[in-house]
Amino acid sequence: MRIGELAERAGTTTRALRYYESRGLLPARRTLNGHRTYDESDLRLLRQIRALQDFGFELEETRPFVECLRAGHPSGDACAGSLAVYRRKLAELDALIAQLGSVRVEVAAQLAKAEHAHAAPADVAAPEPRCELTDALARHDRGRPAAADREDRS
């Protein structure tokens, strides 16, 4: 199959396929007239790469899985190199989960602290909101000039 068909079937772009080829992850077979040609095994390689990337694996981390498939194994995770990548990725994810757990604890503590600091006692009604402009206008209406209001605040 040609590059456009492979890209369509794999759910990617021809540009991505060329990049994978340049990185040595996809074979660079060509016809006599120079067109790239691919087969079903290449589609399997691409599906493996895409699935791993969807899980958050970096492109280079997919290499052992691709090599495992190229070696003729029925799945890309049947080789020792692939299992090692899985173990590293799992350790990385565990560390991120622990870090996020710590951040969550801190955020929850800050929220509780803020809610406690700003909470009015249950038996005391919250004061009505005040608007300084409205208060100044009311004093002015009682015969007090607005300039006097500014002096009172300074």
PyMOL commands that place a pseudoatom at each C-alpha (Angstrom):
pseudoatom trace, name=CA, resn=MET, resi=1, chain=A, elem=C, hetatm=0, pos=[0.000, 0.000, 0.000]
pseudoatom trace, name=CA, resn=ARG, resi=2, chain=A, elem=C, hetatm=0, pos=[1.086, 3.587, -0.543]
pseudoatom trace, name=CA, resn=ILE, resi=3, chain=A, elem=C, hetatm=0, pos=[1.846, 6.119, 2.177]
pseudoatom trace, name=CA, resn=GLY, resi=4, chain=A, elem=C, hetatm=0, pos=[-1.525, 7.904, 1.945]
pseudoatom trace, name=CA, resn=GLU, resi=5, chain=A, elem=C, hetatm=0, pos=[-3.486, 4.690, 2.409]
pseudoatom trace, name=CA, resn=LEU, resi=6, chain=A, elem=C, hetatm=0, pos=[-1.308, 3.611, 5.330]
pseudoatom trace, name=CA, resn=ALA, resi=7, chain=A, elem=C, hetatm=0, pos=[-1.721, 6.994, 6.990]
pseudoatom trace, name=CA, resn=GLU, resi=8, chain=A, elem=C, hetatm=0, pos=[-5.484, 6.838, 6.574]
pseudoatom trace, name=CA, resn=ARG, resi=9, chain=A, elem=C, hetatm=0, pos=[-5.753, 3.278, 7.896]
pseudoatom trace, name=CA, resn=ALA, resi=10, chain=A, elem=C, hetatm=0, pos=[-3.484, 4.078, 10.861]
pseudoatom trace, name=CA, resn=GLY, resi=11, chain=A, elem=C, hetatm=0, pos=[-5.311, 7.313, 11.689]
pseudoatom trace, name=CA, resn=THR, resi=12, chain=A, elem=C, hetatm=0, pos=[-2.263, 9.523, 11.255]
pseudoatom trace, name=CA, resn=THR, resi=13, chain=A, elem=C, hetatm=0, pos=[-0.652, 11.764, 8.655]
pseudoatom trace, name=CA, resn=THR, resi=14, chain=A, elem=C, hetatm=0, pos=[1.849, 11.109, 5.900]
pseudoatom trace, name=CA, resn=ARG, resi=15, chain=A, elem=C, hetatm=0, pos=[4.109, 13.632, 7.588]
pseudoatom trace, name=CA, resn=ALA, resi=16, chain=A, elem=C, hetatm=0, pos=[4.106, 11.533, 10.771]
pseudoatom trace, name=CA, resn=LEU, resi=17, chain=A, elem=C, hetatm=0, pos=[4.924, 8.428, 8.754]
pseudoatom trace, name=CA, resn=ARG, resi=18, chain=A, elem=C, hetatm=0, pos=[7.889, 10.149, 7.141]
pseudoatom trace, name=CA, resn=TYR, resi=19, chain=A, elem=C, hetatm=0, pos=[9.058, 11.226, 10.581]
pseudoatom trace, name=CA, resn=TYR, resi=20, chain=A, elem=C, hetatm=0, pos=[8.756, 7.677, 11.949]
pseudoatom trace, name=CA, resn=GLU, resi=21, chain=A, elem=C, hetatm=0, pos=[10.733, 6.512, 8.934]
pseudoatom trace, name=CA, resn=SER, resi=22, chain=A, elem=C, hetatm=0, pos=[13.462, 9.084, 9.608]
pseudoatom trace, name=CA, resn=ARG, resi=23, chain=A, elem=C, hetatm=0, pos=[13.665, 7.858, 13.212]
pseudoatom trace, name=CA, resn=GLY, resi=24, chain=A, elem=C, hetatm=0, pos=[14.037, 4.246, 12.077]
pseudoatom trace, name=CA, resn=LEU, resi=25, chain=A, elem=C, hetatm=0, pos=[10.707, 3.104, 13.470]
pseudoatom trace, name=CA, resn=LEU, resi=26, chain=A, elem=C, hetatm=0, pos=[9.066, 2.471, 10.127]
pseudoatom trace, name=CA, resn=PRO, resi=27, chain=A, elem=C, hetatm=0, pos=[10.850, 0.666, 7.281]
pseudoatom trace, name=CA, resn=ALA, resi=28, chain=A, elem=C, hetatm=0, pos=[11.789, 2.679, 4.235]
pseudoatom trace, name=CA, resn=ARG, resi=29, chain=A, elem=C, hetatm=0, pos=[10.884, 0.320, 1.404]
pseudoatom trace, name=CA, resn=ARG, resi=30, chain=A, elem=C, hetatm=0, pos=[10.468, 1.850, -2.036]
pseudoatom trace, name=CA, resn=THR, resi=31, chain=A, elem=C, hetatm=0, pos=[9.195, 0.712, -5.380]
pseudoatom trace, name=CA, resn=LEU, resi=32, chain=A, elem=C, hetatm=0, pos=[11.349, 0.960, -8.521]
pseudoatom trace, name=CA, resn=ASN, resi=33, chain=A, elem=C, hetatm=0, pos=[9.867, 4.368, -9.278]
pseudoatom trace, name=CA, resn=GLY, resi=34, chain=A, elem=C, hetatm=0, pos=[10.697, 5.657, -5.776]
pseudoatom trace, name=CA, resn=HIS, resi=35, chain=A, elem=C, hetatm=0, pos=[7.294, 5.485, -4.087]
pseudoatom trace, name=CA, resn=ARG, resi=36, chain=A, elem=C, hetatm=0, pos=[7.155, 4.316, -0.504]
pseudoatom trace, name=CA, resn=THR, resi=37, chain=A, elem=C, hetatm=0, pos=[5.412, 0.982, -0.084]
pseudoatom trace, name=CA, resn=TYR, resi=38, chain=A, elem=C, hetatm=0, pos=[3.989, -0.618, 3.050]
pseudoatom trace, name=CA, resn=ASP, resi=39, chain=A, elem=C, hetatm=0, pos=[2.207, -3.802, 4.092]
pseudoatom trace, name=CA, resn=GLU, resi=40, chain=A, elem=C, hetatm=0, pos=[-0.003, -5.044, 6.924]
pseudoatom trace, name=CA, resn=SER, resi=41, chain=A, elem=C, hetatm=0, pos=[2.973, -5.572, 9.245]
pseudoatom trace, name=CA, resn=ASP, resi=42, chain=A, elem=C, hetatm=0, pos=[3.759, -1.860, 8.927]
pseudoatom trace, name=CA, resn=LEU, resi=43, chain=A, elem=C, hetatm=0, pos=[0.186, -1.060, 9.879]
pseudoatom trace, name=CA, resn=ARG, resi=44, chain=A, elem=C, hetatm=0, pos=[0.634, -3.221, 13.006]
pseudoatom trace, name=CA, resn=LEU, resi=45, chain=A, elem=C, hetatm=0, pos=[3.800, -1.278, 13.879]
pseudoatom trace, name=CA, resn=LEU, resi=46, chain=A, elem=C, hetatm=0, pos=[1.973, 2.008, 13.498]
pseudoatom trace, name=CA, resn=ARG, resi=47, chain=A, elem=C, hetatm=0, pos=[-0.976, 0.882, 15.585]
pseudoatom trace, name=CA, resn=GLN, resi=48, chain=A, elem=C, hetatm=0, pos=[1.454, -0.153, 18.330]
pseudoatom trace, name=CA, resn=ILE, resi=49, chain=A, elem=C, hetatm=0, pos=[3.232, 3.200, 18.203]
pseudoatom trace, name=CA, resn=ARG, resi=50, chain=A, elem=C, hetatm=0, pos=[-0.047, 5.159, 18.231]
pseudoatom trace, name=CA, resn=ALA, resi=51, chain=A, elem=C, hetatm=0, pos=[-1.510, 3.140, 21.102]
pseudoatom trace, name=CA, resn=LEU, resi=52, chain=A, elem=C, hetatm=0, pos=[1.577, 3.689, 23.237]
pseudoatom trace, name=CA, resn=GLN, resi=53, chain=A, elem=C, hetatm=0, pos=[1.659, 7.392, 22.430]
pseudoatom trace, name=CA, resn=ASP, resi=54, chain=A, elem=C, hetatm=0, pos=[-2.015, 7.638, 23.394]
pseudoatom trace, name=CA, resn=PHE, resi=55, chain=A, elem=C, hetatm=0, pos=[-0.971, 6.245, 26.791]
pseudoatom trace, name=CA, resn=GLY, resi=56, chain=A, elem=C, hetatm=0, pos=[1.668, 8.960, 27.148]
pseudoatom trace, name=CA, resn=PHE, resi=57, chain=A, elem=C, hetatm=0, pos=[4.758, 7.125, 25.943]
pseudoatom trace, name=CA, resn=GLU, resi=58, chain=A, elem=C, hetatm=0, pos=[7.378, 9.222, 24.170]
pseudoatom trace, name=CA, resn=LEU, resi=59, chain=A, elem=C, hetatm=0, pos=[8.149, 8.182, 20.614]
pseudoatom trace, name=CA, resn=GLU, resi=60, chain=A, elem=C, hetatm=0, pos=[11.562, 6.778, 21.538]
pseudoatom trace, name=CA, resn=GLU, resi=61, chain=A, elem=C, hetatm=0, pos=[9.946, 4.658, 24.266]
pseudoatom trace, name=CA, resn=THR, resi=62, chain=A, elem=C, hetatm=0, pos=[8.005, 2.824, 21.542]
pseudoatom trace, name=CA, resn=ARG, resi=63, chain=A, elem=C, hetatm=0, pos=[11.188, 1.528, 19.901]
pseudoatom trace, name=CA, resn=PRO, resi=64, chain=A, elem=C, hetatm=0, pos=[11.482, -1.734, 21.924]
pseudoatom trace, name=CA, resn=PHE, resi=65, chain=A, elem=C, hetatm=0, pos=[7.858, -2.569, 21.092]
pseudoatom trace, name=CA, resn=VAL, resi=66, chain=A, elem=C, hetatm=0, pos=[8.440, -1.941, 17.375]
pseudoatom trace, name=CA, resn=GLU, resi=67, chain=A, elem=C, hetatm=0, pos=[11.615, -4.033, 17.441]
pseudoatom trace, name=CA, resn=CYS, resi=68, chain=A, elem=C, hetatm=0, pos=[9.745, -6.827, 19.195]
pseudoatom trace, name=CA, resn=LEU, resi=69, chain=A, elem=C, hetatm=0, pos=[7.091, -6.867, 16.462]
pseudoatom trace, name=CA, resn=ARG, resi=70, chain=A, elem=C, hetatm=0, pos=[9.756, -6.762, 13.757]
pseudoatom trace, name=CA, resn=ALA, resi=71, chain=A, elem=C, hetatm=0, pos=[11.433, -9.763, 15.378]
pseudoatom trace, name=CA, resn=GLY, resi=72, chain=A, elem=C, hetatm=0, pos=[8.269, -11.736, 14.645]
pseudoatom trace, name=CA, resn=HIS, resi=73, chain=A, elem=C, hetatm=0, pos=[6.616, -11.762, 18.049]
pseudoatom trace, name=CA, resn=PRO, resi=74, chain=A, elem=C, hetatm=0, pos=[2.817, -11.750, 18.046]
pseudoatom trace, name=CA, resn=SER, resi=75, chain=A, elem=C, hetatm=0, pos=[2.694, -8.590, 20.164]
pseudoatom trace, name=CA, resn=GLY, resi=76, chain=A, elem=C, hetatm=0, pos=[5.030, -5.708, 20.824]
pseudoatom trace, name=CA, resn=ASP, resi=77, chain=A, elem=C, hetatm=0, pos=[5.148, -6.326, 24.551]
pseudoatom trace, name=CA, resn=ALA, resi=78, chain=A, elem=C, hetatm=0, pos=[6.408, -9.900, 24.359]
pseudoatom trace, name=CA, resn=CYS, resi=79, chain=A, elem=C, hetatm=0, pos=[10.093, -8.925, 24.700]
pseudoatom trace, name=CA, resn=ALA, resi=80, chain=A, elem=C, hetatm=0, pos=[12.288, -8.035, 27.657]
pseudoatom trace, name=CA, resn=GLY, resi=81, chain=A, elem=C, hetatm=0, pos=[12.985, -4.519, 26.327]
pseudoatom trace, name=CA, resn=SER, resi=82, chain=A, elem=C, hetatm=0, pos=[9.284, -3.750, 26.109]
pseudoatom trace, name=CA, resn=LEU, resi=83, chain=A, elem=C, hetatm=0, pos=[8.671, -5.019, 29.630]
pseudoatom trace, name=CA, resn=ALA, resi=84, chain=A, elem=C, hetatm=0, pos=[11.486, -2.788, 30.909]
pseudoatom trace, name=CA, resn=VAL, resi=85, chain=A, elem=C, hetatm=0, pos=[9.833, 0.235, 29.286]
pseudoatom trace, name=CA, resn=TYR, resi=86, chain=A, elem=C, hetatm=0, pos=[6.504, -0.726, 30.884]
pseudoatom trace, name=CA, resn=ARG, resi=87, chain=A, elem=C, hetatm=0, pos=[8.212, -0.929, 34.298]
pseudoatom trace, name=CA, resn=ARG, resi=88, chain=A, elem=C, hetatm=0, pos=[9.877, 2.483, 33.880]
pseudoatom trace, name=CA, resn=LYS, resi=89, chain=A, elem=C, hetatm=0, pos=[6.624, 4.073, 32.716]
pseudoatom trace, name=CA, resn=LEU, resi=90, chain=A, elem=C, hetatm=0, pos=[4.710, 2.536, 35.627]
pseudoatom trace, name=CA, resn=ALA, resi=91, chain=A, elem=C, hetatm=0, pos=[7.283, 3.887, 38.107]
pseudoatom trace, name=CA, resn=GLU, resi=92, chain=A, elem=C, hetatm=0, pos=[7.020, 7.308, 36.446]
pseudoatom trace, name=CA, resn=LEU, resi=93, chain=A, elem=C, hetatm=0, pos=[3.222, 7.237, 36.689]
pseudoatom trace, name=CA, resn=ASP, resi=94, chain=A, elem=C, hetatm=0, pos=[3.344, 6.144, 40.341]
pseudoatom trace, name=CA, resn=ALA, resi=95, chain=A, elem=C, hetatm=0, pos=[5.649, 9.074, 41.132]
pseudoatom trace, name=CA, resn=LEU, resi=96, chain=A, elem=C, hetatm=0, pos=[3.306, 11.500, 39.349]
pseudoatom trace, name=CA, resn=ILE, resi=97, chain=A, elem=C, hetatm=0, pos=[0.300, 10.095, 41.199]
pseudoatom trace, name=CA, resn=ALA, resi=98, chain=A, elem=C, hetatm=0, pos=[2.120, 10.511, 44.523]
pseudoatom trace, name=CA, resn=GLN, resi=99, chain=A, elem=C, hetatm=0, pos=[3.074, 14.073, 43.618]
pseudoatom trace, name=CA, resn=LEU, resi=100, chain=A, elem=C, hetatm=0, pos=[-0.501, 14.909, 42.634]
pseudoatom trace, name=CA, resn=GLY, resi=101, chain=A, elem=C, hetatm=0, pos=[-1.730, 13.345, 45.888]
pseudoatom trace, name=CA, resn=SER, resi=102, chain=A, elem=C, hetatm=0, pos=[0.567, 15.645, 47.860]
pseudoatom trace, name=CA, resn=VAL, resi=103, chain=A, elem=C, hetatm=0, pos=[-0.580, 18.679, 45.887]
pseudoatom trace, name=CA, resn=ARG, resi=104, chain=A, elem=C, hetatm=0, pos=[-4.199, 17.688, 46.509]
pseudoatom trace, name=CA, resn=VAL, resi=105, chain=A, elem=C, hetatm=0, pos=[-3.599, 17.467, 50.257]
pseudoatom trace, name=CA, resn=GLU, resi=106, chain=A, elem=C, hetatm=0, pos=[-2.026, 20.954, 50.236]
pseudoatom trace, name=CA, resn=VAL, resi=107, chain=A, elem=C, hetatm=0, pos=[-4.849, 22.478, 48.198]
pseudoatom trace, name=CA, resn=ALA, resi=108, chain=A, elem=C, hetatm=0, pos=[-7.476, 20.887, 50.476]
pseudoatom trace, name=CA, resn=ALA, resi=109, chain=A, elem=C, hetatm=0, pos=[-5.661, 22.263, 53.543]
pseudoatom trace, name=CA, resn=GLN, resi=110, chain=A, elem=C, hetatm=0, pos=[-5.510, 25.755, 52.018]
pseudoatom trace, name=CA, resn=LEU, resi=111, chain=A, elem=C, hetatm=0, pos=[-9.211, 25.584, 51.156]
pseudoatom trace, name=CA, resn=ALA, resi=112, chain=A, elem=C, hetatm=0, pos=[-10.144, 24.505, 54.690]
pseudoatom trace, name=CA, resn=LYS, resi=113, chain=A, elem=C, hetatm=0, pos=[-7.964, 27.258, 56.156]
pseudoatom trace, name=CA, resn=ALA, resi=114, chain=A, elem=C, hetatm=0, pos=[-9.505, 29.897, 53.871]
pseudoatom trace, name=CA, resn=GLU, resi=115, chain=A, elem=C, hetatm=0, pos=[-13.061, 28.740, 54.565]
pseudoatom trace, name=CA, resn=HIS, resi=116, chain=A, elem=C, hetatm=0, pos=[-12.415, 28.785, 58.313]
pseudoatom trace, name=CA, resn=ALA, resi=117, chain=A, elem=C, hetatm=0, pos=[-10.834, 32.246, 58.221]
pseudoatom trace, name=CA, resn=HIS, resi=118, chain=A, elem=C, hetatm=0, pos=[-13.669, 33.783, 56.248]
pseudoatom trace, name=CA, resn=ALA, resi=119, chain=A, elem=C, hetatm=0, pos=[-16.618, 31.976, 57.790]
pseudoatom trace, name=CA, resn=ALA, resi=120, chain=A, elem=C, hetatm=0, pos=[-18.992, 34.027, 59.961]
pseudoatom trace, name=CA, resn=PRO, resi=121, chain=A, elem=C, hetatm=0, pos=[-20.155, 32.431, 63.213]
pseudoatom trace, name=CA, resn=ALA, resi=122, chain=A, elem=C, hetatm=0, pos=[-23.507, 30.716, 62.739]
pseudoatom trace, name=CA, resn=ASP, resi=123, chain=A, elem=C, hetatm=0, pos=[-25.294, 32.819, 65.403]
pseudoatom trace, name=CA, resn=VAL, resi=124, chain=A, elem=C, hetatm=0, pos=[-24.085, 36.179, 64.057]
pseudoatom trace, name=CA, resn=ALA, resi=125, chain=A, elem=C, hetatm=0, pos=[-25.636, 37.562, 60.913]
pseudoatom trace, name=CA, resn=ALA, resi=126, chain=A, elem=C, hetatm=0, pos=[-23.178, 38.700, 58.292]
pseudoatom trace, name=CA, resn=PRO, resi=127, chain=A, elem=C, hetatm=0, pos=[-23.041, 42.492, 58.038]
pseudoatom trace, name=CA, resn=GLU, resi=128, chain=A, elem=C, hetatm=0, pos=[-24.737, 44.126, 55.111]
pseudoatom trace, name=CA, resn=PRO, resi=129, chain=A, elem=C, hetatm=0, pos=[-22.291, 45.008, 52.363]
pseudoatom trace, name=CA, resn=ARG, resi=130, chain=A, elem=C, hetatm=0, pos=[-21.295, 48.659, 52.411]
pseudoatom trace, name=CA, resn=CYS, resi=131, chain=A, elem=C, hetatm=0, pos=[-20.551, 50.960, 49.574]
pseudoatom trace, name=CA, resn=GLU, resi=132, chain=A, elem=C, hetatm=0, pos=[-18.350, 53.921, 50.510]
pseudoatom trace, name=CA, resn=LEU, resi=133, chain=A, elem=C, hetatm=0, pos=[-19.733, 55.953, 47.645]
pseudoatom trace, name=CA, resn=THR, resi=134, chain=A, elem=C, hetatm=0, pos=[-23.293, 55.473, 48.912]
pseudoatom trace, name=CA, resn=ASP, resi=135, chain=A, elem=C, hetatm=0, pos=[-22.224, 56.441, 52.465]
pseudoatom trace, name=CA, resn=ALA, resi=136, chain=A, elem=C, hetatm=0, pos=[-20.472, 59.578, 51.173]
pseudoatom trace, name=CA, resn=LEU, resi=137, chain=A, elem=C, hetatm=0, pos=[-23.545, 60.569, 49.168]
pseudoatom trace, name=CA, resn=ALA, resi=138, chain=A, elem=C, hetatm=0, pos=[-25.753, 60.103, 52.213]
pseudoatom trace, name=CA, resn=ARG, resi=139, chain=A, elem=C, hetatm=0, pos=[-23.510, 62.355, 54.326]
pseudoatom trace, name=CA, resn=HIS, resi=140, chain=A, elem=C, hetatm=0, pos=[-23.444, 64.893, 51.520]
pseudoatom trace, name=CA, resn=ASP, resi=141, chain=A, elem=C, hetatm=0, pos=[-27.221, 64.878, 51.367]
pseudoatom trace, name=CA, resn=ARG, resi=142, chain=A, elem=C, hetatm=0, pos=[-27.281, 65.689, 55.097]
pseudoatom trace, name=CA, resn=GLY, resi=143, chain=A, elem=C, hetatm=0, pos=[-25.409, 68.894, 54.301]
pseudoatom trace, name=CA, resn=ARG, resi=144, chain=A, elem=C, hetatm=0, pos=[-21.845, 67.723, 54.566]
pseudoatom trace, name=CA, resn=PRO, resi=145, chain=A, elem=C, hetatm=0, pos=[-19.645, 68.515, 51.553]
pseudoatom trace, name=CA, resn=ALA, resi=146, chain=A, elem=C, hetatm=0, pos=[-17.923, 65.659, 49.746]
pseudoatom trace, name=CA, resn=ALA, resi=147, chain=A, elem=C, hetatm=0, pos=[-14.476, 67.280, 50.297]
pseudoatom trace, name=CA, resn=ALA, resi=148, chain=A, elem=C, hetatm=0, pos=[-14.954, 66.871, 54.044]
pseudoatom trace, name=CA, resn=ASP, resi=149, chain=A, elem=C, hetatm=0, pos=[-15.509, 63.161, 53.482]
pseudoatom trace, name=CA, resn=ARG, resi=150, chain=A, elem=C, hetatm=0, pos=[-12.127, 62.848, 51.780]
pseudoatom trace, name=CA, resn=GLU, resi=151, chain=A, elem=C, hetatm=0, pos=[-10.407, 64.688, 54.646]
pseudoatom trace, name=CA, resn=ASP, resi=152, chain=A, elem=C, hetatm=0, pos=[-12.029, 62.345, 57.187]
pseudoatom trace, name=CA, resn=ARG, resi=153, chain=A, elem=C, hetatm=0, pos=[-10.441, 59.306, 55.510]
pseudoatom trace, name=CA, resn=SER, resi=154, chain=A, elem=C, hetatm=0, pos=[-6.914, 60.706, 55.328]
for i in range(1, 154): cmd.bond("trace and resi %d" % i, "trace and resi %d" % (i + 1))
show_as sticks, trace
zoom trace
